[in-house]
Amino acid sequence: PFSYMLSGNVDVSVYGLHLPFSFMYSGRNLSYTQPFNRFGISPEYKWIKLHLGYRSMNFSSYTLAGHSFLGAGVDLNPGKFRFAGVYGRFKQKTIPNTVNPTDTLYAPTRKGYSFKVGVGSQTNYFDLIFMHIADDSLSVDLSKGGTLKELQSNTVLGTHFKFKLAKPLVWETEGALSLLTKNMADNHLSDIDNALVKNLTGTFNLNASSEYSTAWNSTLTYTAKLYSLGLQYRQISPNYQSFGAYYFNTDVENMTLNGKFSAFKRKLNISGNIGLQRDNLKGNKASQSVRIISMANANYNTGKVFSISGSFSNYSINQQAGRLPLSDTIKLYQTNRNISLMPMFTFNKGNIQQVIQLNATITDMIDHNQFTAANSEVTTQMAMANYFLNIPKAEVSFSLGLNYTNMISATLSQVLYGLSSDAGKTFLKGDLNTRLSVSINRSEYENVMGWVSSGSLNLSYRLRKKHSFKLNIIYNRNSYPNSSTVKSFDETKSLFSYVYNI
């Protein structure tokens, strides 16, 4: 069905007072009863900054970490003092099912607060963070039937500090202790015997469904003129949660060593890292996975015509026995490897800029388990050659490219090769921008020959510096014989937008 959305951003500055305001409004229609409407403003004056409406704030990675809320927040940074606080709604209740309310599982409104107190500057600081967010049982009316989802609460105590131990040596650490109560209505006593957790909860709900977990990472970095070295350790307990963040990869511990250096008057730059990662931190899983992560990037730029860059990455995972013996026939032992090389030639003569770029990439997944390798290994080979032309004085750009891709696995085989072209031109002293892109590829999919083509037209027009109109038209076509199992289709997308700049 037809729908529309209006959005805007306004940043007003009056005598040093900044008023950035944003909004988003979507129209109501019969098939979508809750429009996505958001309004927010973050006025700022010197060391005072307010957040009103739909906003997000970031105190640390494991506490309040960018989760959207509807409410009010403040940032105060007078001198060496660092204070921030927020109160609001972090989750809206579910909309009742008017067709059959008894089948509805109601999720209540989730509200809470968080504050940060610290001291220091941008390069040396120490912060303490506290957060408490809980479900509100009074936000849901069950008089017409339905079932209420179990009420949960989350209390987090965290810290974030960064110290410059010496001029080239920096130590930064984030950590948090999270207490999650999965069912606030549980009347059984908690078996948690941790004094810090008990003091953290205070008057908050603590029962048999409550459990606590930790998350932290620490980084030590040494930076010199031509090189740097870093060591990072990270550990996130199983089932770690914070209602102030959206997602965590839990039950993980890793240590990473990274470094980079430059040579030949910074013409040669090399960077890389190697790390070891494992799960099953509590030792209660049936199996344990150990991963070795390594990657390196290098580039050499002569500063004239020729430059070249390359990258290598190797990620392996090796499953080991945990609480139970592990059968060799299902053991996961794989390596994902990627190698790429990209030489480039640049020619600048007068008002004409030309670039020739080559690219070759090999990606493969190697299975070291002889019982599963035949059905799981995948290899992809890609090669590209591109030519770019830019004439700034005439406001013209052009590109032409050739591409080749070959992907082989036990269940799939596809070869794709063809060419692509792109041309752009600016008119009316930069007010009208046009761009046309076309690509045509020959496809061999499971020994069936076909065509994969696409094209796009982009137009942008600016009227008197305040009004902007944009039109994008995209066309895709996959064409295969009617007798093949591969489906053919045509697809056209069009987008028109209008922007008014105050």
C-alpha positions in Angstrom: 0.0 0.0 0.0 0.9 3.6 -0.4 2.9 5.2 2.4 4.9 8.3 3.0 7.5 9.5 5.5 8.7 13.0 6.4 12.0 13.6 8.1 14.1 16.7 8.8 17.2 18.0 10.6 17.5 21.6 11.7 20.6 23.0 13.5 20.1 26.5 14.7 22.9 28.5 16.4 22.1 31.7 18.3 24.8 33.5 20.4 26.7 30.3 21.0 23.6 28.2 21.8 23.3 25.2 19.4 19.8 23.7 18.8 20.1 20.6 16.7 16.5 19.3 16.1 15.4 16.2 14.2 12.1 14.6 13.5 10.6 11.7 11.6 6.9 11.2 10.8 5.2 8.4 8.8 1.6 8.5 7.8 -1.1 6.3 9.2 -2.8 3.7 7.0 -5.0 0.6 7.5 -2.2 -1.9 7.3 0.2 -0.3 9.7 -1.4 1.0 12.9 1.6 2.4 14.7 3.5 5.0 12.6 7.2 5.4 13.2 7.1 9.0 14.6 10.1 10.5 16.3 11.0 14.0 17.5 14.1 15.1 19.3 16.3 18.0 20.1 19.7 18.4 21.7 20.4 22.0 22.6 23.9 22.9 23.6 25.5 25.9 25.3 29.2 25.9 26.2 29.6 22.9 28.6 25.9 22.2 28.9 24.0 19.9 26.5 20.4 18.6 26.9 18.7 15.7 25.1 14.9 15.9 24.8 12.5 13.6 23.0 13.7 10.6 21.1 17.5 10.6 21.7 20.4 8.2 22.3 23.4 8.5 24.6 26.6 6.5 25.0 28.2 6.1 28.5 30.3 2.9 27.8 30.1 -0.2 25.6 28.6 -2.4 28.3 26.2 0.0 30.1 24.2 2.6 28.2 25.5 2.1 24.7 23.4 4.0 22.2 20.0 2.6 22.9 17.2 4.9 21.8 15.0 6.3 24.5 12.1 8.8 24.8 12.8 11.1 27.7 15.4 13.6 28.8 19.1 13.6 29.3 21.9 15.9 30.1 25.7 16.2 29.6 27.7 18.5 31.9 31.4 19.0 31.4 32.6 22.1 33.4 36.4 21.9 33.5 37.6 18.5 34.7 34.1 17.4 35.9 32.2 14.9 33.8 28.5 14.3 34.5 25.7 12.8 32.4 22.3 11.5 33.2 19.2 10.2 31.5 15.6 9.2 32.3 13.1 7.8 29.9 11.3 5.0 28.1 13.5 2.5 26.5 10.9 0.2 25.1 7.3 0.8 24.1 4.6 -1.7 25.1 3.1 -4.0 22.4 0.0 -2.9 20.6 -3.1 -4.9 21.6 -4.4 -7.4 19.0 -8.0 -6.0 18.4 -9.0 -9.1 16.4 -8.3 -11.7 19.1 -6.9 -10.0 22.3 -6.8 -13.4 24.2 -4.0 -14.5 21.8 -1.8 -11.5 22.6 1.3 -11.8 24.6 1.7 -8.3 26.1 5.2 -6.8 26.5 5.1 -3.9 29.0 6.7 -0.5 28.7 10.3 -0.5 29.8 11.5 2.6 31.7 14.7 3.5 33.6 17.5 5.9 34.3 21.3 6.0 34.1 23.9 8.4 35.2 27.7 8.9 34.8 30.1 10.7 37.2 33.7 11.2 36.3 36.7 13.4 36.3 39.4 14.2 33.7 39.8 15.3 30.1 39.4 13.6 26.7 42.8 11.9 27.0 42.8 11.1 30.7 39.6 10.4 32.6 37.8 8.0 35.0 34.1 7.5 34.9 31.7 5.5 37.1 28.3 4.5 35.6 25.1 3.3 37.1 22.0 2.1 35.2 18.6 0.7 36.3 15.9 -0.2 33.7 12.8 -2.2 34.4 9.4 -3.3 33.0 6.4 -1.4 34.2 3.5 -3.7 35.0 1.0 -0.8 35.2 1.5 0.0 31.5 -0.6 -3.0 30.3 -4.3 -3.4 30.7 -5.3 -7.1 30.9 -9.0 -6.5 31.6 -9.9 -7.6 28.1 -7.8 -10.8 28.2 -4.3 -11.6 27.0 -1.2 -12.8 28.8 1.5 -10.5 30.3 5.1 -11.3 29.4 7.3 -11.9 32.4 8.5 -8.6 33.9 12.2 -8.1 33.9 14.7 -5.6 35.4 18.3 -4.9 34.8 20.8 -3.1 37.1 24.3 -2.4 35.8 27.4 -0.9 37.5 30.2 0.0 35.2 33.4 2.0 34.7 35.3 3.4 31.8 38.8 5.0 32.2 41.6 6.0 30.0 45.1 7.0 31.2 48.2 8.3 29.4 50.8 6.4 31.4 53.6 7.9 29.4 53.7 10.1 26.3 53.6 7.1 23.9 51.8 4.6 26.2 47.9 4.7 26.7 45.8 2.3 28.8 42.0 2.2 28.3 39.6 -0.1 30.1 35.8 -0.7 30.1 34.0 -3.0 32.5 30.6 -3.7 33.9 28.7 -5.9 36.4 25.1 -6.6 35.2 22.3 -8.0 37.4 19.3 -9.4 35.4 16.1 -10.4 37.0 14.2 -12.5 34.5 10.9 -12.6 36.5 10.2 -9.9 38.9 7.1 -11.8 40.2 9.1 -14.8 41.4 8.7 -15.2 45.2 11.6 -17.6 45.7 14.7 -16.3 47.5 17.8 -15.7 45.5 20.9 -17.9 46.0 23.3 -15.1 45.0 25.9 -14.7 47.8 27.9 -11.9 46.3 28.3 -8.8 48.6 28.9 -6.4 45.7 25.7 -7.6 43.9 23.6 -7.3 47.0 24.8 -3.8 47.7 24.3 -2.9 44.0 20.6 -4.0 44.1 19.7 -2.3 47.3 15.9 -2.0 47.2 15.6 -3.4 43.7 14.0 -6.8 43.0 16.3 -9.8 43.8 14.9 -13.3 43.6 15.6 -16.8 42.4 15.4 -15.7 38.7 18.2 -13.1 39.3 21.6 -13.8 37.9 24.7 -11.6 37.4 27.4 -11.5 34.8 30.4 -9.4 33.8 31.9 -7.9 30.7 35.1 -6.0 30.3 37.9 -5.2 27.9 41.3 -3.6 28.3 43.7 -2.2 25.8 47.3 -1.1 26.1 48.7 0.9 23.2 52.3 2.1 22.5 52.6 4.7 19.7 55.9 5.8 18.3 56.7 8.0 15.2 56.9 5.2 12.7 55.2 2.3 14.4 52.7 1.3 17.1 51.9 -1.8 19.1 48.7 -2.8 20.9 47.5 -5.5 23.2 43.8 -6.1 23.9 42.0 -8.5 26.2 38.2 -8.9 26.2 35.9 -11.2 28.2 32.1 -11.2 28.1 30.3 -13.7 30.4 27.6 -16.1 29.0 24.2 -14.4 28.8 25.5 -10.9 29.6 22.8 -8.3 29.0 22.3 -4.6 29.4 18.9 -3.0 28.7 20.9 0.1 27.6 22.4 -1.7 24.6 20.9 -3.7 21.7 23.2 -6.8 21.4 26.3 -8.5 22.7 28.2 -11.5 21.5 28.5 -13.3 24.8 30.4 -16.3 26.2 33.6 -15.1 24.5 37.2 -14.5 25.6 39.9 -13.2 23.3 43.3 -11.7 23.3 44.6 -9.7 20.3 48.0 -8.4 19.4 48.0 -5.6 16.7 50.7 -3.4 15.2 51.6 -1.2 12.3 54.7 0.5 10.9 55.8 2.8 8.1 59.0 2.8 6.1 60.7 4.5 3.2 59.4 8.0 4.2 55.9 6.6 4.8 55.6 5.2 1.3 55.3 1.7 2.7 52.6 1.1 5.4 51.9 -2.3 7.0 49.4 -3.2 9.6 48.1 -6.4 11.1 46.8 -8.3 14.1 46.7 -11.8 15.4 44.4 -13.1 18.1 43.1 -16.1 20.0 39.5 -16.6 20.9 37.5 -19.2 22.8 34.0 -19.8 24.3 32.6 -22.1 27.0 33.9 -19.8 29.7 31.9 -21.7 32.4 32.9 -25.1 31.1 29.3 -26.3 30.9 28.9 -26.6 27.1 29.0 -30.0 25.3 31.8 -28.6 23.2 34.2 -25.7 23.1 35.4 -23.7 20.1 38.8 -22.1 19.7 39.5 -19.5 17.0 42.7 -18.1 15.6 42.3 -14.8 13.9 45.0 -13.2 11.8 45.1 -10.5 9.1 47.5 -8.1 7.5 47.3 -5.1 5.1 50.1 -3.5 3.2 50.3 -0.7 0.7 53.1 1.0 -1.2 52.7 4.4 -2.9 55.5 5.9 -4.9 53.7 9.3 -4.8 53.8 9.4 -8.6 52.2 7.0 -11.1 52.3 3.5 -9.4 50.9 2.3 -6.2 49.9 -1.2 -4.9 48.0 -2.6 -1.9 47.3 -6.1 -0.7 45.6 -7.8 2.2 45.5 -11.2 3.8 43.2 -12.7 6.4 43.0 -16.1 7.9 40.2 -17.1 10.4 40.2 -20.6 11.7 37.8 -22.3 14.2 38.6 -25.6 15.9 35.9 -27.3 17.9 37.1 -29.3 20.9 35.5 -31.6 23.5 33.8 -29.8 26.3 31.5 -31.5 28.9 30.9 -34.4 26.5 33.1 -36.3 24.0 33.2 -34.9 20.5 32.7 -37.2 17.4 35.1 -36.7 14.6 32.3 -37.0 12.0 30.7 -33.8 13.1 33.6 -31.9 14.4 33.9 -28.3 13.2 37.4 -27.5 12.0 37.4 -24.9 9.3 39.6 -22.0 7.9 38.3 -18.9 6.1 41.0 -17.3 4.0 41.1 -14.2 1.9 43.9 -12.9 -0.3 43.6 -9.7 -2.5 46.0 -7.6 -4.5 45.3 -4.2 -6.1 47.8 -2.4 -8.3 46.9 1.1 -9.5 48.3 3.5 -12.1 47.5 7.2 -11.9 48.0 9.7 -14.7 47.5 13.4 -14.2 48.1 15.7 -17.2 46.8 19.2 -17.3 43.1 19.1 -16.5 42.6 15.4 -17.1 42.9 12.8 -14.4 43.1 9.1 -15.4 43.3 6.0 -13.2 43.8 2.3 -14.2 43.0 -0.1 -11.4 43.4 -3.9 -11.3 42.0 -6.2 -8.6 42.4 -9.9 -7.9 40.8 -11.7 -4.9 40.7 -15.3 -3.8 38.4 -16.3 -1.0 38.0 -19.9 0.2 36.6 -21.9 3.1 38.8 -24.9 3.8 37.3 -27.7 5.8 39.9 -29.8 7.7 37.4 -32.5 8.7 37.7 -35.2 6.1 34.1 -36.4 6.8 32.5 -33.0 5.9 34.9 -31.4 3.5 33.4 -32.7 0.3 30.0 -30.9 1.1 31.2 -27.7 2.7 34.3 -26.3 1.0 33.7 -23.1 -1.1 36.1 -21.2 -3.4 35.5 -17.8 -5.0 37.9 -16.2 -7.5 37.4 -12.6 -8.6 39.2 -10.3 -11.1 38.5 -6.8 -12.1 40.0 -4.1 -14.4 38.7 -0.6 -14.2 39.5 2.7 -16.0 38.5 6.1 -14.6 38.5 9.4 -16.3 37.8 12.7 -14.6 37.8 16.2 -16.3 37.1 18.7 -13.4 37.0 21.7 -15.7 34.3 20.2 -17.9 32.6 18.6 -14.8 32.6 15.2 -16.5 33.5 11.8 -15.1 33.6 8.4 -16.8 34.5 4.8 -15.9 34.7 1.5 -17.8 35.3 -1.9 -16.1 35.6 -5.6 -16.8 34.8 -8.2 -14.2 35.1 -11.9 -13.7 33.8 -14.1 -10.8 34.0 -17.8 -10.4 32.3 -19.5 -7.4 32.6 -23.3 -6.8 31.1 -25.4 -4.0 29.7 -28.9 -3.6 26.2 -27.6 -4.3 26.7 -24.6 -6.5 28.8 -23.5 -9.5 28.5 -20.1 -11.1 30.7 -18.1 -13.5 29.9 -14.4 -14.1 31.7 -12.1 -16.4 31.0 -8.9 -18.2 31.5 -5.1 -18.3 30.1 -2.1 -16.6 30.2 1.6 -17.4 29.4 4.8 -15.5 29.2 8.4 -16.8 28.4 11.6 -14.9 28.0 15.3 -16.0 27.2 18.5 -14.1 25.2 21.3 -15.7 24.0 24.8 -14.7 27.0 25.7 -12.7 26.8 22.6 -10.5 23.0 22.8 -9.8 22.1 19.9 -12.0 23.9 16.6 -11.5 23.3 13.6 -13.8 24.7 10.0 -13.7 24.0 7.0 -15.8 25.3 3.5 -14.9 25.0 0.3 -16.9 26.3 -3.3 -16.4 25.9 -6.3 -18.6 27.1 -9.8 -17.4 27.1 -13.2 -18.9 26.1 -15.8 -16.3 26.8 -19.6 -16.3 24.7 -21.0 -13.4 24.7 -24.7 -12.9 25.7 -25.1 -16.6 22.8 -22.9 -17.7 23.7 -19.8 -19.7 21.9 -16.5 -19.0 22.2 -12.7 -18.7 22.4 -10.5 -15.6 22.0 -6.8 -16.4 21.3 -3.7 -14.5 21.1 0.1 -15.1 20.4 3.2 -13.0 19.8 6.9 -13.7 20.4 9.5 -11.0 19.3 13.1 -11.3 19.8 15.8 -8.7 18.7 19.5 -9.1 19.3 22.3 -6.6 17.1 25.4 -6.8 18.3 28.6 -5.2 20.4 26.8 -2.6 17.4 25.9 -0.4 15.4 23.4 -2.6 16.8 20.1 -3.8 15.0 17.5 -6.0 16.4 14.0 -6.5 15.2 11.2 -8.8 16.7 7.7 -8.9 15.5 5.0 -11.3 17.0 1.5 -11.0 16.4 -1.4 -13.3 17.5 -5.1 -12.9 17.0 -8.0 -15.2 17.9 -11.7 -14.9 17.2 -13.6 -18.1 17.6 -17.4 -18.4 16.0 -20.0 -20.7 12.4 -20.9 -19.9 13.4 -24.6 -19.6 15.9 -23.9 -16.8 15.3 -24.1 -13.1 16.8 -20.6 -12.6 14.1 -18.0 -12.5 14.0 -14.9 -14.7 12.7 -11.6 -13.6 12.6 -7.9 -14.3 12.6 -5.3 -11.5 12.3 -1.5 -11.6 12.6 0.8 -8.6 12.0 4.6 -8.5 12.7 7.1 -5.8 11.8 10.8 -5.7 12.8 13.0 -2.9 12.6 16.7 -2.0 14.8 18.4 0.5 14.4 21.9 1.9 17.5 23.5 3.6 16.7 26.3 6.1 
